[in-house]
Amino acid sequence: MNGSPATGVSGSDAGPYVFTGFAPPAAPPPDGTTPVSLVLGAGTIRDRDGNGFAGDTWENTIEPDRDGDYFPDRRDNCPDVPNPGQLNTDQLVGAYHGAAEGAHDGLGLGDGLGDACDLDDDGDGIPDAVELATESDPRNWRDPDPCPFDPLKTAPGDCGCGWREIDRGGGEVDCVLSVSCSASAAQLTQDHHVHPQATPPACDDGDACTIDACVDGPGCTSTPVTGLAAASCVCNRGALEACAGRPMAKAPTRAAAKACRLLAKAGAPGTKTAKAKKLLKGAARQWKAAMRATGKKKAVKQLGAPCVQALTDRYRDAQVRAATATTGP
């Protein structure tokens, strides 16, 4: 081999075969490859049946293999960590998931790293160390969450595939397969047991500017009101939590009350379209006046910064609603 005899050879079937007892070139090319010329004399190597190979000469090039796993660096998915099996779990998951469930940007699937050097083998966004510490399988993208790409979810890992996840706040998530708007429903709660629901869900998001309803299947839905109601609904919104216990400043309160009276007139039966539009413009001006009054030094001192911010946001929303509302139903 390369002009010197090889003292041993090991390997079977398709290999790899390892030759020993020869020295590679003293000065390999700059790219790190090693040219190899192998000359076999007739009958010097025999197969399992005892048949000798005919003499021949092979010319080949050995590419750099830093970790010695018989995969050249350019094709090795962990060039510095020996991994002859080249297992790459998230590449397999990425191929499946890409074909079966669509895009999955940002989750690391198919990152090109083999499991031997990948910190997240299954590409589910949870590091292997965390999964091992929580007794999850770092090579199973369905564990602990069997369907991390389910669009019905609001948080991963709490519910099974196809279950609607409803975030109740405070870190609690309810899992609901299908809500019934009749007197009973099967509901899966966070303890992952099915419980009967004695009464249909009470659908109320607390916003006077939406219409709440129960729909069989998804459960509670909230639809924004339209027409003049989209402007006048702000007058029915409840007290702001940020202003609880604060005496309301007179100037912004008066302007807001006047805006609501104008909106009530605009929506009264028999009000002509031209008149309604004029009243809407007047209401928008009053909401703007309420915002200005809320920002006055005296009001800020009386209300406090959190309340001022909350009121300003509410008045700004009301102004936009009045300026853009249609005069239809």
VENNORTA-V980968 format. One record per pair of residues at least 6 apart in sequence whose C-alpha atoms are under 7 Angstrom apart, sorted by sequence separation. I is the first residue (numbers start at 0). J is the second residue. D is the distance in whole Angstrom. If there is no record, write none. Layout:
{{I | J | D} {I | J | D}}
This chain:
{{10 | 16 | 4} {27 | 33 | 6} {45 | 51 | 4} {64 | 70 | 6} {72 | 78 | 5} {114 | 120 | 5} {119 | 125 | 7} {130 | 136 | 6} {131 | 137 | 7} {136 | 142 | 6} {158 | 164 | 7} {166 | 172 | 5} {167 | 173 | 7} {178 | 184 | 6} {187 | 193 | 4} {213 | 219 | 4} {214 | 220 | 7} {293 | 299 | 7} {9 | 16 | 5} {10 | 17 | 6} {44 | 51 | 6} {45 | 52 | 6} {64 | 71 | 5} {65 | 72 | 7} {119 | 126 | 5} {120 | 127 | 7} {130 | 137 | 6} {135 | 142 | 6} {165 | 172 | 6} {166 | 173 | 6} {178 | 185 | 7} {186 | 193 | 6} {187 | 194 | 6} {212 | 219 | 6} {213 | 220 | 6} {8 | 16 | 7} {9 | 17 | 5} {43 | 51 | 7} {44 | 52 | 6} {63 | 71 | 6} {64 | 72 | 5} {118 | 126 | 6} {119 | 127 | 5} {135 | 143 | 6} {147 | 155 | 6} {164 | 172 | 6} {165 | 173 | 5} {178 | 186 | 7} {185 | 193 | 6} {186 | 194 | 5} {203 | 211 | 6} {211 | 219 | 7} {212 | 220 | 5} {299 | 307 | 6} {8 | 17 | 5} {9 | 18 | 7} {42 | 51 | 4} {62 | 71 | 6} {63 | 72 | 6} {76 | 85 | 7} {118 | 127 | 6} {164 | 173 | 6} {165 | 174 | 6} {185 | 194 | 6} {186 | 195 | 6} {202 | 211 | 6} {211 | 220 | 6} {212 | 221 | 7} {8 | 18 | 4} {41 | 51 | 7} {42 | 52 | 5} {127 | 137 | 5} {151 | 161 | 7} {164 | 174 | 5} {176 | 186 | 7} {185 | 195 | 5} {186 | 196 | 7} {202 | 212 | 6} {211 | 221 | 5} {265 | 275 | 4} {7 | 18 | 6} {8 | 19 | 6} {41 | 52 | 6} {42 | 53 | 6} {144 | 155 | 7} {149 | 160 | 7} {151 | 162 | 7} {152 | 163 | 6} {153 | 164 | 6} {163 | 174 | 6} {164 | 175 | 6} {175 | 186 | 5} {176 | 187 | 7} {184 | 195 | 6} {185 | 196 | 6} {202 | 213 | 6} {210 | 221 | 5} {211 | 222 | 6} {7 | 19 | 5} {41 | 53 | 4} {66 | 78 | 6} {144 | 156 | 4} {149 | 161 | 7} {151 | 163 | 5} {152 | 164 | 5} {153 | 165 | 7} {162 | 174 | 6} {163 | 175 | 5} {175 | 187 | 5} {183 | 195 | 7} {184 | 196 | 5} {209 | 221 | 6} {210 | 222 | 5} {5 | 18 | 6} {6 | 19 | 6} {7 | 20 | 7} {41 | 54 | 4} {65 | 78 | 6} {66 | 79 | 5} {68 | 81 | 5} {70 | 83 | 7} {143 | 156 | 6} {146 | 159 | 7} {151 | 164 | 6} {153 | 166 | 7} {162 | 175 | 6} {163 | 176 | 6} {174 | 187 | 5} {183 | 196 | 5} {209 | 222 | 5} {210 | 223 | 6} {265 | 278 | 6} {5 | 19 | 5} {6 | 20 | 5} {40 | 54 | 4} {65 | 79 | 6} {66 | 80 | 6} {67 | 81 | 7} {68 | 82 | 6} {69 | 83 | 7} {108 | 122 | 5} {145 | 159 | 6} {146 | 160 | 5} {162 | 176 | 5} {174 | 188 | 5} {183 | 197 | 5} {209 | 223 | 4} {210 | 224 | 6} {265 | 279 | 7} {293 | 307 | 6} {5 | 20 | 5} {39 | 54 | 5} {40 | 55 | 7} {66 | 81 | 5} {68 | 83 | 5} {93 | 108 | 5} {107 | 122 | 5} {145 | 160 | 6} {161 | 176 | 7} {173 | 188 | 5} {174 | 189 | 6} {182 | 197 | 6} {183 | 198 | 6} {208 | 223 | 6} {209 | 224 | 5} {4 | 20 | 7} {5 | 21 | 5} {39 | 55 | 5} {92 | 108 | 7} {93 | 109 | 5} {106 | 122 | 6} {121 | 137 | 6} {158 | 174 | 6} {173 | 189 | 5} {182 | 198 | 5} {183 | 199 | 6} {208 | 224 | 6} {262 | 278 | 7} {4 | 21 | 6} {38 | 55 | 6} {39 | 56 | 6} {106 | 123 | 6} {107 | 124 | 7} {120 | 137 | 6} {121 | 138 | 5} {123 | 140 | 5} {172 | 189 | 6} {182 | 199 | 5} {202 | 219 | 5} {261 | 278 | 6} {262 | 279 | 6} {3 | 21 | 6} {38 | 56 | 4} {90 | 108 | 6} {106 | 124 | 5} {120 | 138 | 6} {121 | 139 | 6} {122 | 140 | 7} {181 | 199 | 6} {293 | 311 | 7} {37 | 56 | 6} {38 | 57 | 6} {89 | 108 | 5} {90 | 109 | 4} {121 | 140 | 5} {180 | 199 | 5} {37 | 57 | 5} {89 | 109 | 5} {90 | 110 | 7} {179 | 199 | 7} {180 | 200 | 7} {262 | 282 | 6} {0 | 21 | 7} {36 | 57 | 6} {37 | 58 | 6} {90 | 111 | 7} {208 | 229 | 6} {261 | 282 | 6} {290 | 311 | 6} {36 | 58 | 5} {35 | 58 | 6} {36 | 59 | 6} {35 | 59 | 5} {208 | 232 | 5} {258 | 282 | 4} {290 | 314 | 6} {34 | 59 | 6} {35 | 60 | 6} {87 | 112 | 7} {207 | 232 | 6} {208 | 233 | 7} {234 | 259 | 6} {289 | 314 | 7} {34 | 60 | 4} {35 | 61 | 7} {87 | 113 | 4} {88 | 114 | 7} {207 | 233 | 7} {33 | 60 | 5} {34 | 61 | 6} {86 | 113 | 6} {87 | 114 | 5} {258 | 285 | 5} {32 | 60 | 6} {33 | 61 | 5} {85 | 113 | 6} {86 | 114 | 6} {207 | 235 | 6} {231 | 259 | 7} {257 | 285 | 7} {258 | 286 | 6} {286 | 314 | 6} {32 | 61 | 6} {33 | 62 | 6} {92 | 121 | 7} {207 | 236 | 5} {32 | 62 | 4} {206 | 236 | 6} {255 | 285 | 6} {31 | 62 | 7} {32 | 63 | 6} {89 | 120 | 6} {231 | 262 | 6} {254 | 285 | 5} {255 | 286 | 6} {286 | 317 | 7} {287 | 318 | 6} {31 | 63 | 6} {88 | 120 | 6} {89 | 121 | 4} {231 | 263 | 7} {254 | 286 | 7} {286 | 318 | 5} {82 | 115 | 6} {88 | 121 | 5} {89 | 122 | 5} {180 | 213 | 6} {1 | 35 | 6} {180 | 214 | 6} {254 | 288 | 6} {255 | 289 | 6} {1 | 36 | 5} {76 | 111 | 6} {77 | 112 | 6} {80 | 115 | 7} {180 | 215 | 6} {254 | 289 | 5} {283 | 318 | 5} {0 | 36 | 6} {1 | 37 | 7} {76 | 112 | 5} {77 | 113 | 6} {80 | 116 | 7} {179 | 215 | 5} {0 | 37 | 5} {76 | 113 | 5} {178 | 215 | 6} {179 | 216 | 6} {0 | 38 | 6} {77 | 115 | 7} {178 | 216 | 5} {251 | 289 | 4} {283 | 321 | 5} {77 | 116 | 6} {177 | 216 | 4} {178 | 217 | 6} {227 | 266 | 6} {251 | 290 | 7} {282 | 321 | 6} {283 | 322 | 6} {177 | 217 | 6} {178 | 218 | 5} {251 | 292 | 5} {280 | 321 | 7} {250 | 292 | 6} {251 | 293 | 6} {279 | 321 | 5} {280 | 322 | 6} {279 | 322 | 7} {88 | 138 | 6} {248 | 298 | 6} {276 | 326 | 7} {275 | 326 | 7} {248 | 301 | 7} {272 | 326 | 6} {247 | 302 | 7} {246 | 302 | 7} {245 | 302 | 6} {241 | 305 | 6} {242 | 306 | 5} {241 | 306 | 5} {241 | 309 | 7} {233 | 317 | 6} {230 | 317 | 7} {230 | 320 | 5} {229 | 320 | 6} {230 | 321 | 5} {230 | 324 | 6} {229 | 324 | 7} {227 | 324 | 6} {226 | 324 | 6} {227 | 325 | 6} {226 | 325 | 5} {227 | 326 | 6} {226 | 326 | 6} {227 | 327 | 7} {226 | 327 | 5} {227 | 328 | 6} {226 | 328 | 5} {225 | 328 | 7}}
